[in-house]
Each structure stands twice: as structure tokens, then as C-alpha cells.
Amino acid sequence: MPARSRGRSPNEASTVDHVTVTANGDPVELGEGATVTELLDGLGLGGKWVLVERNGEPVARGELATTVLVDGDRIELVRAVAGG
């Protein structure tokens, strides 16, 4: 008896389970429903010292964990540096 294929049947609709955003000019693929905090974690950045702009609008620090990213978002990240 031949083995059954575990692939998707041609009649099944494909589902998108990821989004691609542009962070500082570079494409980044994330899981669907990912937040700004998850993006920062994935890039190895802590939200405490990073300023975030999404599609030209600032994202308040208190909203990083609740701001869900969507496909095509343009994110600018600036790390705050103390000095003197």
C-alpha cells in the first residue's frame, strides 16, 4: 500500500501565518499577531531604551505590548544613548 502524502490538498485554501514588516529598512518576518514588543525581543532590543515609530507615527512605550503589527508596516527603531 503506498504511503499517503501529508501535504495540503489542492482544494485547501492556503493560510498566512506570518507578516513581513520593514524595520529600519530591513524586512523582518514575524508570526501573525506579533506585537512591537515581540519584534524588539526578536531583534535583541529592549523596549526600555528604544524609541519606536510605526508608519511615521510614534508608538507610546506603554503600548508596545499591545500594538499588533500587520503585513507591510514600516518600523523605525532608535536606540536612546546616554552620554555626556
Buried (B, 14 or more C-beta within 10 A) or exposed (E): EEEEEEEEEEEEEEEEEEBEBEBEEEEBEBEEEBBBBBBBEBBEBEBEEBEBEBEEEEBEEEBBEEBEBEEEBEBBBEEEEEEE
